[in-house]
Amino acid sequence: MNQRDDFANLEYSVEEMRQMGDEVLARAIEHIATLASQPACGDLVGDDYCRTLREPAPEDGTALDPLLDRLFDDWIPKSFTTAGSGYLAYIPGGGVYPAALADFIQNTTNRFTGIWRCAPALVQLEANALDWIRDWMTFPATTRGLFTVGGSMATFNAILCARERHLGADIRPGVVYASAQAHHSVAKSAKLAGIMQDRVRQIDVDDQFRMRIDALEAAINADRRAGLKPFLVVSSAGTTNTGAVDPFDTIADLCTDGQLWHHADGAYGGFFYMCPELRPLMRGMDRADSLTLDPHKGLFLPYGTGALLVRDGAVLHDAHAATGEYMPAMPDDCYDPSQHGPDLSRGFPGLRVWLTVKLYGAAKLRAAVAEKRALAVAAAEAIEQLPGVVMDAPPQLSLFGFHIEWPGSTVEEQNVATTELMNRVTARGRVMLTGCTTGGRFLARVCVLSFRTRQADIDTCVEHVAEEAAKVLAAQGAGATN
Ligand SMILES: Cc1ncc(COP(=O)(O)O)c(C=O)c1O
């Protein structure tokens, strides 16, 4: 049959697959190899440019090569260089190579891993990866976990568990508590889980941006007096604004006494707990009923992998168990991902984690995690010494926030100057910083979590902050203040 007669055939020949694979691999490796010379922020474009990209679906296919040209030469550079070593913005993600290989394997073999019986050995690898994470977080053997696309979806599933456990069908009186610094995914997940915004309380924080326990207790008591049903406290293992770690032990005590579910959001900071020497910074996190983690942050995987641990695994199972006449039997003693989460058909997220841990080994990953904290602490110590710099949020984990000020300046003037400092540092192209506003004060932030960030990047960051702070202060006619 010639090509014309066999038009419906979508299979490529072995030779074609090899050639296409080689082309993609060559581009991807070239991209990684040249990351150091790519600007940390990328060359962002506006809406007009994006409008020029709109097009109808092509009726006929094209060759791969020109598409790769556009992707790698035009479009990928027009974005934040989140894979680069100078990305100290927001919460950096990862992108380790083993996970990319795992994705290629899962996409080409395309096995169905929602149900244990369809791919028992593969699902077992995923279950192993979840058990490894459970052990690193020192959760008990009763724990069951779930890989999700990210931290937001992990928190959503945790809220479902808490709701099922404590509210049953009567969800309207249920109230959720999180600090005013908690990630916005908490309120969003609550809404998705049927807990409306008027039932989500933002609890005040102390001078280190941690949830105030007296304010939490007061809010819970007030809601109980009003006939509502407090059922969930969400603590943070590292907030996005300033990296604050909430007092887990005290929250766990309060939740045990008051029969509330305690969920810890460790999307940013959870994996620091892997390192025994850092565990005291997060004492009591392992007492939570559930824990959100983001392997695509703290375990350095590419975007698309979050994780949830639930201490009483039966609650996670019961919240999601469902079947149909066409489904195979699912024995309780095997781990069926579709019975522990909302998805039936899904990718195979466990393979990314499994292959990454197998190729590196846990010890190397722990060393990388510990190094990121050490780099952040060193950077904060150096930046705090700079004239005019005030450290508002020293690193509890690997994130810190600061501002600049000079004698006689108002907070508004300091906010403008700190924003300018941040923008000037980023404009130099080697490191990218972002900021946040909290309590009316703008903070420039440094977050070290990319596996590619090493000592040289931190030296550059400190040097550029020092030089640009001096310029910004000089423009204010200000000398050094400390
Ligand atoms: C503390 C915290 N929680 C939750 C999230 C949401 O995670 P994801 O973006 O993976 O959905 C983030 C994202 O940065 C975060 O920093």
The ligand as an ORCA input file, in Angstrom:
! r2SCAN-3c Opt
* xyz 0 1
  C       3.301     27.313     49.723
  C       2.671     26.899     48.434
  N       1.551     26.176     48.459
  C       0.945     25.758     47.332
  C       1.448     26.088     46.108
  C       0.730     25.631     44.870
  O       1.459     24.618     44.266
  P       1.295     24.297     42.701
  O       1.758     25.522     41.994
  O       2.195     23.132     42.503
  O      -0.128     23.990     42.451
  C       2.613     26.855     46.022
  C       3.181     27.227     44.704
  O       4.174     27.900     44.616
  C       3.247     27.266     47.206
  O       4.343     28.008     47.192
*
